[in-house]
Amino acid sequence: MLREWVDRTAREYPARLAMTVFAAVITLFTLLLLPPWATATDTGARFVDALFTATSAVCITGLVVVDTAEYWSEYGRAVILLGIKVGGLGVMTIASLLGIAVSRRIGLTQKLLTASETKTGTTRLGEVGSLIRLIIVVSTSIELTIALILLPRFLALDESLGLALWHSTFYGISAFNNAGFVPTVDGLLPYASDWLVIIPVVLGVFIGALGFPVMLNLLQARRHGRRFLRHLSLHTKLTITTSVALLVAGLVIIGAMEWANPETLGGQDLSTKFLSALMASVMPRSGGFNTFDVGAMRAESWLVTDALMFVGGGSASTAGGIKVTTLAVMLLAIVAEARGDRDVDVFGRRIPRDTLRLSIAVVFIGATMVLVSCIALVRITDFSLSQILFEVISAFATVGLSTGITGDLPDGGKYWLSALMYLGRVGTISVLGALALRDRRRVIRFPEERPIIG
């Protein structure tokens, strides 16, 4: 019965599926965080704080209005970790189901990047259970791998076995799901120079931001040995190349801007500067971790980070934003227009025109959500526009980085950001599916006439 409902809803009402599931899960985790025993002081959380934390966990964002390690009890932190796990699985599952529905209905397998050319049974709507099981196995395996890599290091830092297991597991799940939550008061700040802690977290965030279709395609292409590259889908190639390009660009630009800033990179040695700059470049994918005070960054570094956060990670991934493939398609269209090419070609493939229209719609809708939210928060708070913009994009793209103003927002601002995290997580999925499934055929077409552009 449940499988039939999911099948029918994913095929006919994908937006309703995404929004209903996430709203229900957020409500459940809000209720789980409300009891007195969820807080360290046994006083119980305020509703707005429980709602904000549950939304941030389930939408795998990482923004917090109360300190996770100090405010919540062990039970509360366990609920948050469970919310992250459920939210991460939900994002990949719903996005993948939606991609299947779209690709099967209108025949554009690359539009929502389901990689149906992988020729596996998991790309059929009748095998939803197989798809979900595969997502669970792949994601849990990666999380456990990260945890096992981190465990010896935490043990070497004189942590007890139980505490080391808890920290490594928490960071493994939080990193892969791009959640940004930390189990300790200072988070990763004490490990800023520790390669054995930072690199596994960075890799976890980067892999999680690639998306399930990319991971599945890589696993299957690996079986072909020397013909590995020939079996990579266009989506996989675009996602990886654009993600790497953004990582390098962020590393160089943010590193250069913050190199002499005494409150961020300026007081660190060369090795730590590189690690911190790498973190600052990778985390806008949607990771949300930091090894220095983000609030102390220069305004121009905030702006670069804003741009990286807005783009986000890969489709059907645990990352948010408009997605790297959306950016790639837009840039390729600009290059094609500049060259006078009729088609947008890349890696020996032609990108359909409706995919470009879809990309434009996603960028415009995302920018509109950010604009409206900035106007609303500027009116009800006394913070600067730069701080508000950073916070809003971080919420919309479910990143979790903050200049430090989240906890000081009025209740109205917390409710607004909660709604923005929810819409930023399910809104782009829902809108993408709703637009892509509108394959209206018109019998009559009007005469063509070009308006003046630019």
Secondary structure in CASP SS format (residue, H / E / C, confidence):
PFRMAT SS
TARGET T0000
AUTHOR 0000-0000-0000
METHOD secondary structure of the structure
MODEL  1
M C 1.00
L H 1.00
R H 1.00
E H 1.00
W H 1.00
V H 1.00
D H 1.00
R H 1.00
T H 1.00
A H 1.00
R H 1.00
E H 1.00
Y C 1.00
P H 1.00
A H 1.00
R H 1.00
L H 1.00
A H 1.00
M H 1.00
T H 1.00
V H 1.00
F H 1.00
A H 1.00
A H 1.00
V H 1.00
I H 1.00
T H 1.00
L H 1.00
F H 1.00
T H 1.00
L H 1.00
L H 1.00
L H 1.00
L C 1.00
P C 1.00
P H 1.00
W H 1.00
A H 1.00
T E 1.00
A C 1.00
T C 1.00
D C 1.00
T C 1.00
G C 1.00
A C 1.00
R C 1.00
F H 1.00
V H 1.00
D H 1.00
A H 1.00
L H 1.00
F H 1.00
T H 1.00
A H 1.00
T H 1.00
S H 1.00
A H 1.00
V H 1.00
C C 1.00
I C 1.00
T C 1.00
G C 1.00
L C 1.00
V C 1.00
V C 1.00
V C 1.00
D C 1.00
T H 1.00
A H 1.00
E H 1.00
Y H 1.00
W E 1.00
S C 1.00
E H 1.00
Y H 1.00
G H 1.00
R H 1.00
A H 1.00
V H 1.00
I H 1.00
L H 1.00
L H 1.00
G H 1.00
I H 1.00
K H 1.00
V H 1.00
G H 1.00
G H 1.00
L H 1.00
G H 1.00
V H 1.00
M H 1.00
T H 1.00
I H 1.00
A H 1.00
S H 1.00
L H 1.00
L H 1.00
G H 1.00
I H 1.00
A H 1.00
V H 1.00
S H 1.00
R H 1.00
R H 1.00
I H 1.00
G C 1.00
L C 1.00
T C 1.00
Q C 1.00
K C 1.00
L C 1.00
L C 1.00
T C 1.00
A C 1.00
S H 1.00
E H 1.00
T H 1.00
K C 1.00
T C 1.00
G H 1.00
T H 1.00
T H 1.00
R C 1.00
L H 1.00
G H 1.00
E H 1.00
V H 1.00
G H 1.00
S H 1.00
L H 1.00
I H 1.00
R H 1.00
L H 1.00
I H 1.00
I H 1.00
V H 1.00
V H 1.00
S H 1.00
T H 1.00
S H 1.00
I H 1.00
E H 1.00
L H 1.00
T H 1.00
I H 1.00
A H 1.00
L H 1.00
I H 1.00
L H 1.00
L H 1.00
P H 1.00
R H 1.00
F H 1.00
L H 1.00
A H 1.00
L C 1.00
D C 1.00
E C 1.00
S C 1.00
L H 1.00
G H 1.00
L H 1.00
A H 1.00
L H 1.00
W H 1.00
H H 1.00
S H 1.00
T H 1.00
F H 1.00
Y H 1.00
G H 1.00
I H 1.00
S H 1.00
A H 1.00
F H 1.00
N C 1.00
N C 1.00
A C 1.00
G C 1.00
F C 1.00
V C 1.00
P C 1.00
T C 1.00
V C 1.00
D C 1.00
G C 1.00
L C 1.00
L H 1.00
P H 1.00
Y H 1.00
A C 1.00
S C 1.00
D C 1.00
W H 1.00
L H 1.00
V H 1.00
I H 1.00
I H 1.00
P H 1.00
V H 1.00
V H 1.00
L H 1.00
G H 1.00
V H 1.00
F H 1.00
I H 1.00
G H 1.00
A H 1.00
L H 1.00
G C 1.00
F H 1.00
P H 1.00
V H 1.00
M H 1.00
L H 1.00
N H 1.00
L H 1.00
L H 1.00
Q H 1.00
A H 1.00
R H 1.00
R H 1.00
H H 1.00
G H 1.00
R H 1.00
R H 1.00
F C 1.00
L H 1.00
R H 1.00
H H 1.00
L C 1.00
S C 1.00
L H 1.00
H H 1.00
T H 1.00
K H 1.00
L H 1.00
T H 1.00
I H 1.00
T H 1.00
T H 1.00
S H 1.00
V H 1.00
A H 1.00
L H 1.00
L H 1.00
V H 1.00
A H 1.00
G H 1.00
L H 1.00
V H 1.00
I H 1.00
I H 1.00
G H 1.00
A H 1.00
M H 1.00
E H 1.00
W C 1.00
A C 1.00
N C 1.00
P C 1.00
E C 1.00
T C 1.00
L C 1.00
G C 1.00
G C 1.00
Q C 1.00
D C 1.00
L H 1.00
S H 1.00
T H 1.00
K H 1.00
F H 1.00
L H 1.00
S H 1.00
A H 1.00
L H 1.00
M H 1.00
A H 1.00
S H 1.00
V H 1.00
M H 1.00
P H 1.00
R H 1.00
S C 1.00
G C 1.00
G C 1.00
F C 1.00
N C 1.00
T C 1.00
F C 1.00
D C 1.00
V H 1.00
G H 1.00
A H 1.00
M C 1.00
R C 1.00
A H 1.00
E H 1.00
S H 1.00
W H 1.00
L H 1.00
V H 1.00
T H 1.00
D H 1.00
A H 1.00
L H 1.00
M H 1.00
F H 1.00
V H 1.00
G C 1.00
G C 1.00
G C 1.00
S C 1.00
A C 1.00
S C 1.00
T C 1.00
A C 1.00
G C 1.00
G C 1.00
I C 1.00
K C 1.00
V H 1.00
T H 1.00
T H 1.00
L H 1.00
A H 1.00
V H 1.00
M H 1.00
L H 1.00
L H 1.00
A H 1.00
I H 1.00
V H 1.00
A H 1.00
E H 1.00
A H 1.00
R H 1.00
G C 1.00
D C 1.00
R C 1.00
D C 1.00
V E 1.00
D E 1.00
V E 1.00
F C 1.00
G C 1.00
R E 1.00
R E 1.00
I E 1.00
P C 1.00
R H 1.00
D H 1.00
T H 1.00
L H 1.00
R H 1.00
L H 1.00
S H 1.00
I H 1.00
A H 1.00
V H 1.00
V H 1.00
F H 1.00
I H 1.00
G H 1.00
A H 1.00
T H 1.00
M H 1.00
V H 1.00
L H 1.00
V H 1.00
S H 1.00
C H 1.00
I H 1.00
A H 1.00
L H 1.00
V H 1.00
R H 1.00
I H 1.00
T C 1.00
D C 1.00
F C 1.00
S C 1.00
L H 1.00
S H 1.00
Q H 1.00
I H 1.00
L H 1.00
F H 1.00
E H 1.00
V H 1.00
I H 1.00
S H 1.00
A H 1.00
F H 1.00
A C 1.00
T C 1.00
V C 1.00
G C 1.00
L C 1.00
S C 1.00
T C 1.00
G C 1.00
I C 1.00
T H 1.00
G H 1.00
D H 1.00
L C 1.00
P C 1.00
D H 1.00
G H 1.00
G H 1.00
K H 1.00
Y H 1.00
W H 1.00
L H 1.00
S H 1.00
A H 1.00
L H 1.00
M H 1.00
Y H 1.00
L H 1.00
G H 1.00
R H 1.00
V H 1.00
G H 1.00
T H 1.00
I H 1.00
S H 1.00
V H 1.00
L H 1.00
G H 1.00
A H 1.00
L H 1.00
A H 1.00
L C 1.00
R C 1.00
D C 1.00
R C 1.00
R C 1.00
R C 1.00
V C 1.00
I C 1.00
R C 1.00
F C 1.00
P C 1.00
E C 1.00
E C 1.00
R C 1.00
P C 1.00
I C 1.00
I C 1.00
G C 1.00
END
